Amino acid sequence: MKKLIVLLGVIGVSLSAIFVRISTAPSIILVLYRVCIASLLLSPYVFIKSRKELFELSLRDVLLCMVSGVFLGLHFTAYFTSLSFTSIASAVVLVDTEVFFVAFGSILLLKERISKGAWGGILLTFAGSVIIAMADAGIGSDVIKGDILAFSGAFFMAVYTMIGAVCRKKISTTVYTFLVYTSSAVTMLMISIMKGIPLMGYDSINWISALGMAVFCTLMGHSIFSWGLKYLPSSFISTIKLLEPVFASILGLICFGEVPGIYVALGGIIVIAGIWQYSRRAGQRDVAESVTCSEV
């Protein structure tokens, strides 16, 4: 059931590229609007129901959440900008190379063990993602720039995921995500001011897009991933995100007529096979142990 919930989160974040494509504001402004709305939506619950937990956090916990939020904001900015230069499928796939950063980080820092079968699932999933990217890489201008931005977004997302795995061991989902989104909003505000980017005066479509991203992609997407970090290995969370290119490609077809070819379809099948392989083989011991933990 927990894996199914995380899968629903993947569907939520897959909508992100669609909202970005219909927007006209700079990427930094879209990120700022998105995380501000998400933080505001969470604040009533946090200050009414979780106020005691919030004010009992140690300085270390708060600082970790703040740093996590900085990297989340950088991830969003890099990813959103990449969509201006490359196709939806290519950008999403390259962002999802996060799984490799997280897998190695899990081994070195969190001491998580990843079996040979699990590594096979990761590699199989990534191979399918690469096929999708290669099939779609010719769409868009200045593709190399977009690819580099998307790849840097993968690194930022990996750092965010790794820090989240540490924070979620003793901080509830609601408090953790509230602090992360607030930190991300402050980061984006500071960057916007330093770059001299106007904060207001954009078309109403941008507010609609930001609201959609805040609700569907953030609260029903990234927040679910944060919730899952308490019960499932971080490497599993990163791997199942690789289903995002499949969903994003389908949405790109429906909304913008970006028709996926035979190789995109083939890549999607391989991605699904990789996810199944990883789910079957990876982190069984870690999951069994973490399932016994109750929500903080």
N, C-alpha and C positions, 0 to 999 in steps of 0.2 A: 504493500500500500504506500509506503514512504517513497519508493522509487517511482510509483505512478504519479504521486503529487509533484515530485521533482520534474517529471516529464511534462506535466501541465505548465510548470514554470518555464520550460524551454519554449513551449508554444507561445507563452506570453512575451518573452523577449524577442521572439521571431518577428513580432509586429513592429519592432523598433525601426527597422529599415524602411518600412512603409510610411511611418509617421515622419521620418526624416526626409524622405523623398518629396512629400507634399508640402514641406515647410520652405520658408524663404529667408528666415533669419540666420545669422552666422551660427556655426556649430556650438561655440562657447555659450551663446545666449540660449540655445535650445537646451543644453545641459543644465544651465543655471535655472531656467524655468522648470525643467523636469524635476530636479532634486529639491527645489524650493517647494513645489506643490506636494511632492511626496512627504517631505518633512512636516509641512503644515497639516497634512491629512493624518499623520501619525501623532502629532503633538497632543491633541485632546486626550487620547487613550493613555499616552505616556505619563502626562502630568496628573491624570486622575487615578489610573489603575496601577501604574508602575513607578510612581514618584519615589517611593521608599527605596526601591532597587537603584534607581537613577542616582540618587544622592548618596548612596552607600558605596558606589563604585570607587575603586582606588584610583589614584592619579595615573598609575601605569595603564590600567584598563581604559581610562578615558583617552589617554594619549595614543594607545594602539588603535582605538576606534577612529580617532581623528586622522591618523596616518592612513588607515584603510580608506577613509572617505576621500582623501587627497588622490590616492591611486585610482579610485573608482571614477572620480571626475576626469582625470587624465585619460582613462580608458574610453569614457564616453566621447570626449573631445576628439581623440585620435580616430575612433571608429566612425563617428558622424562625418568628420572631414573626409575620410577615405571614400565615403559613398558619393562624393562629388566627382571622383576621378575614376572609379572602377565600378563594376557591376555589383549588384546586391549579393549574388552567390559568391563572387570572389572575395569581397570584403568580409563577409560572414565567415567563410572558411578560414581565411588567414587570421582573423581574430581568434578563432577557435583553436589555433595552434597553442593556445594557452595550456592545453592538456600536457604538453611536453614539459613546459616550465614547472607546472604543478607536480607532475609525476616525479621529476628529479628533486624538486624542493621537498616533497613528501618523504622521500628517502633520506635526504641529507639533514633536514631540519626537524620533521615531525616523527621520524623513525617509523613511518608506515612501510609495510612490506607489500610489494607488488609481485605477484607470481608470474611465471613465464607465460602462462595462459592469459593472464590479464594484460601483459605487455603485448601479446599477440592481438588481443582485442583493440588495444590503443592504436597499434600500427595499422590494423585492418581498417579501423574507423578513419584514421587520418588519410590512408590511401584513397578511400572513397571520397573524402573531402577534396583531396588534390585533383582527382578526376573531374569533380564538379568545377573547381577553379579553372583548370586548363580548358574545359569546354566553354567557359564563360569569360575567359580572361580578355578577349578582344573587345569587349564592350566598354565604352567610356573613353575619356581623353586622359592622357598622362597617366596611364595605368600603373607604371612603376611607382610613381609618387603615392598613388592610392594604396598599392600593395605594401609599401614601406610603412605608411601610416597605420594600416590595418594590423601589420605584424607588431608594431610598437604597442598598439592597443592590446594585443595578446599578452605582452609582457606586463603591462600595467594591471591587466585583469588578473593575471596569475599572482601578483603580489597581493592584490586585494583579497583573493581567495585564500591564500596562505595565512594572512593575518586574521581573516575571518574564522579560519579553522581553530586558531588559538583563542580568539575572543569568545567564540560560541561555546567553549567548554564550560563557562560559568556566567555568561551574560545572556539574557533572554533575547529572542529574535526581535521583538518590538523595540526594546531599548537599544540593542546593537544597531539595528537599521536606522533608527531615529538619529543616533549620533553620527553614523556614517553619512547619511544623506545631508545632515546639517553641515558637517565638515566639508563635504563635497560642494555644497552651495556656497559656503564662505570662500573656498578655494577658487571656484569659478567667478565669483564676484570680484575678488582681488585681481585675477588675471584680466577680466574684462576692463576694469578700471585702469590697470597698468597699460593695456593695449589701446585705450581710448575708444573702446567699442560702446556705442550707445546702448543703454539698458532697456529703453522703451522705444515706441514709435513703429513697431512692426505690425504687419497684417494680422488680423484676428486668427487666421489659419494656424499661426504659430502657437497661439495660446491653446487652441484645440488640440494640436499635435502634442504639445507639452503635457496637457492633461491626460491624453490617451496614453502617452509613454509613462507618466507617473502612476496611473492606475494599473494598466495592463502589463507594461514592461518592467516597472520598478516594484510596485507593491505585490503584483501577482506573478512576478518573474524573479528578479534579483532577491527579493525578500524570501521567496520560497527556497532559493539556493542557500541563503544564509541560515534558514531554518534547517535545511537538510544537512548542513555541516556538523550539526550536533549528533546526528544519527547515522550518517553515512561517511565513508572515507572521502577526503577532498579530491582524490584522484578520480573517484566515481562521479562526483559532481561535475568535474571538468570534462570527463569523457562523454557523459550523456548530453552535455551542451553541444556536442558535435552533431546532434540531430538538427540543430538550428538551421544549417544550410539547406536541409531538405524542406523544412517548413517555409523558410524564407524564399526559396526558389519557387515553391508553389504559389506563395502570396505575390511574388513578383510577376508571375504569369497572369494571375487573376487581375491584379491591379494595374499593371503597366505593360502587359503583353510581352514580357521578357520570356520568350518561349524556350524552355529547356530542351536540349536535344537528347539524343539517345545516350550520350556519355554522361549527361547530368542524371538521367534516370538510372543508369548503371551505377554511378557513384552513390546515389541515394540508397540503392539496395545494399551496397557494400558497407555504407555507414551504419545502416540498421543492423547488418550482420555483426559488425564490430561492437556495437553497443550490446547486443545480445551476448556475444562472447565475453565481454568484460563483465557484464552483470552476473554471468554464470560462474566466472572464475575468480574475480577480483575481490579482495578485502573481505572474504567471508568471516574470518575471525574478528576483524575490526568491527564489522557491522553487528555481529552477534553480541559483542561486548557493549557497543554503544546503544543498542536497542534497549538494554536494561536500564539505561540512564533515563531519568525523568526530566521534563522541561524545567529549566530554572525559573 
